[in-house]
Amino acid sequence: MFIFGVAKAQQTEQQNSQNQALPPKKTAISFTPNYIFRSTLQVGVQRFNKYQDRSFNLYGAITGLNNDFLEETGYAAEAQYRFYVKRFKVRTNLNEKSYQQGIYVGVWARGEQFEQKYDYENISYFDHAGRERFVSYTGTQDIEALSGGIQFGFQQTFAKYFFFDLYVGGGYRGTNIETQTEFQNTEQAQHQEIMRWHNGIFDRGYKGVLPRAGFALGVVF
């Protein structure tokens, strides 16, 4: 009975040791769901160094939108370099199962290009005097944007081959916009007035301080 108990304890200790000694994941492929709300599909690849305290990330994204008023296409590329304050190493939970976890600070740079074709008819808006006006216009808009900044994140694996990545941060975005518009029942000054409504941080042509927050899901190997 004593020998059986010792053997079982040794087997359990060996299994725990094996769990803790699982080889660390070096490469990750990710998908960023929050970009879907902007009609964009973004995927990326991440590669860690041998110490698991640095990584390089490269993302690619495509945009496609088509409705009664706007047709939009675009693409983007982003590069990140992450410094892991708490390195992305193998750890063990209370159930003696291993996982990888890390906390990082990252710098990023992103380039984007979009083409918009719009056709608005009798769009209502109010001028400075509070009078309702209507505008109809068609045209195209080409947008080039370059942005960069810093982000903070938490990354952890689960079920051996999957991970999630939560991040917040910010930066600055600059844009170059070329617009060709045909006005049907308004002057350009009025057109500029209504277009102010589209100048928020989610507008393709936005430039200025840019907050960022989101999450990514993916596989590691």
C-alpha positions in Angstrom: 0.0 0.0 0.0 2.8 2.4 0.9 4.7 1.5 -2.3 1.5 2.1 -4.4 1.0 5.5 -2.7 4.6 6.5 -3.4 4.3 5.4 -7.0 1.1 7.4 -7.5 2.7 10.5 -5.9 5.7 10.2 -8.2 3.4 9.8 -11.2 1.4 12.9 -10.2 4.6 14.9 -9.7 5.9 13.7 -13.1 2.7 14.8 -14.8 2.8 18.2 -13.1 6.4 18.6 -14.1 5.4 17.7 -17.7 2.6 20.3 -17.6 5.0 23.0 -16.4 7.6 21.9 -18.9 5.4 22.3 -22.0 7.4 24.0 -24.7 6.6 27.7 -25.0 4.7 28.9 -28.1 6.8 31.0 -30.4 4.3 32.1 -33.2 0.7 33.4 -33.1 -1.8 34.0 -35.8 -4.6 36.5 -34.7 -7.9 37.9 -35.8 -9.2 41.2 -34.5 -13.0 41.1 -34.2 -13.6 44.7 -33.3 -12.6 45.8 -36.8 -15.6 44.0 -38.2 -17.8 46.9 -36.9 -15.9 49.1 -39.4 -16.5 46.7 -42.3 -12.8 45.6 -42.0 -11.3 42.1 -41.8 -7.9 42.2 -40.0 -5.5 39.3 -39.4 -1.9 39.2 -38.2 1.1 37.1 -37.3 3.2 37.5 -34.2 6.7 36.1 -33.6 8.4 36.0 -30.2 12.1 36.0 -29.5 13.7 33.1 -27.6 13.4 34.8 -24.3 9.7 35.4 -24.7 10.1 39.1 -23.6 9.9 40.7 -27.1 7.7 40.1 -30.1 7.2 41.5 -33.6 3.6 41.7 -35.0 2.6 42.3 -38.6 -1.1 42.9 -39.5 -3.0 43.2 -42.8 -6.6 44.4 -43.3 -9.1 44.8 -46.1 -12.2 46.9 -46.1 -15.4 46.5 -48.1 -18.7 48.3 -47.7 -21.6 48.7 -50.2 -25.0 50.3 -49.4 -27.5 52.6 -50.9 -25.4 55.7 -50.2 -21.7 54.6 -50.0 -19.4 52.2 -51.7 -16.0 51.9 -49.9 -12.9 49.8 -50.4 -9.6 49.9 -48.7 -6.6 48.2 -47.2 -4.2 48.7 -44.3 -0.9 47.4 -42.9 0.3 47.7 -39.4 3.5 46.8 -37.6 4.0 46.5 -33.8 7.0 45.8 -31.6 6.1 44.6 -28.1 8.2 44.8 -24.9 6.9 42.3 -22.3 7.0 43.9 -18.9 5.9 40.5 -17.6 7.3 38.1 -20.1 5.1 35.7 -22.1 6.2 32.5 -20.2 4.6 29.2 -19.3 2.7 29.3 -16.0 0.6 26.7 -14.1 -2.9 27.3 -12.7 -4.5 25.7 -9.6 -5.5 22.7 -11.7 -1.9 22.1 -12.6 -2.6 22.9 -16.2 0.0 25.1 -18.1 -0.7 28.2 -20.0 1.3 31.3 -21.2 0.6 34.8 -20.0 2.3 38.2 -20.4 1.8 41.9 -20.0 3.3 44.2 -22.6 3.9 47.7 -23.8 4.0 48.1 -27.6 4.7 50.7 -30.2 2.8 50.6 -33.5 2.7 52.2 -36.9 -0.2 51.9 -39.4 -0.8 52.9 -43.0 -4.2 52.9 -44.6 -5.8 53.8 -48.0 -9.5 54.0 -48.8 -11.6 54.9 -51.8 -15.1 56.1 -51.2 -17.9 56.6 -53.8 -20.9 58.2 -52.4 -24.4 59.2 -53.7 -26.5 61.2 -51.2 -29.9 62.6 -52.2 -31.9 65.1 -50.2 -30.0 64.6 -47.0 -31.4 66.8 -44.2 -29.3 68.9 -41.9 -29.6 72.2 -39.9 -27.4 75.2 -40.5 -26.0 77.6 -37.8 -29.3 79.5 -37.8 -31.3 76.3 -37.0 -32.9 76.2 -40.4 -33.4 72.8 -42.0 -31.7 72.4 -45.4 -31.3 69.6 -47.9 -28.3 68.5 -49.8 -27.7 66.1 -52.7 -24.3 65.2 -54.0 -22.3 62.5 -55.7 -18.6 62.0 -55.8 -15.5 60.1 -54.8 -13.0 60.5 -52.0 -9.5 59.0 -51.8 -8.0 58.9 -48.4 -4.4 58.0 -47.3 -3.7 57.9 -43.6 -0.6 57.2 -41.5 -0.8 56.8 -37.7 1.4 55.6 -34.9 1.5 55.4 -31.1 1.7 53.2 -28.0 -0.5 50.5 -26.5 -0.6 48.4 -23.3 -1.9 44.9 -23.3 -2.5 41.6 -21.6 -2.1 38.3 -23.5 -2.9 34.8 -22.4 -3.3 31.3 -23.9 -6.1 28.9 -23.2 -6.9 25.3 -24.3 -3.2 24.9 -25.3 -3.5 26.3 -28.8 -5.6 29.5 -28.5 -5.1 32.9 -27.0 -6.8 36.2 -26.4 -5.2 39.7 -26.3 -6.7 42.7 -24.6 -5.2 46.2 -25.3 -5.7 49.9 -24.8 -3.6 52.8 -26.0 -3.5 55.8 -28.3 -1.5 57.8 -30.8 -1.8 60.3 -33.6 -3.3 60.0 -37.1 -2.5 62.1 -40.1 -4.4 62.0 -43.4 -4.3 63.2 -47.0 -7.7 63.5 -48.7 -8.6 64.1 -52.3 -12.3 64.8 -53.0 -14.2 65.1 -56.3 -17.8 66.1 -55.8 -20.7 67.1 -57.9 -23.3 69.3 -56.0 -26.9 69.1 -57.2 -28.8 71.5 -54.9 -26.3 73.1 -52.6 -23.2 75.2 -52.5 -19.8 73.9 -51.4 -19.9 75.8 -48.1 -23.1 74.0 -47.2 -21.6 70.8 -48.1 -18.6 71.4 -45.8 -21.1 72.2 -43.1 -22.9 68.8 -43.3 -19.6 66.9 -43.7 -18.5 68.1 -40.3 -20.9 65.5 -38.9 -18.6 62.8 -40.2 -15.4 64.1 -38.7 -15.4 61.9 -35.5 -12.6 59.5 -34.6 -14.3 56.7 -36.6 -14.3 58.7 -39.8 -11.8 57.5 -42.4 -10.6 61.1 -42.9 -10.1 61.8 -39.2 -6.8 63.3 -38.2 -5.6 64.1 -34.7 -5.2 62.3 -31.4 -6.5 58.7 -31.8 -7.5 56.5 -28.9 -7.5 52.7 -29.4 -8.9 49.8 -27.6 -9.8 46.3 -28.6 -9.1 42.6 -28.4 -7.7 39.8 -30.6 -8.3 36.1 -30.7 -6.0 33.5 -32.4 -4.0 30.3 -32.4 -0.4 29.8 -31.1 2.1 27.1 -32.0 
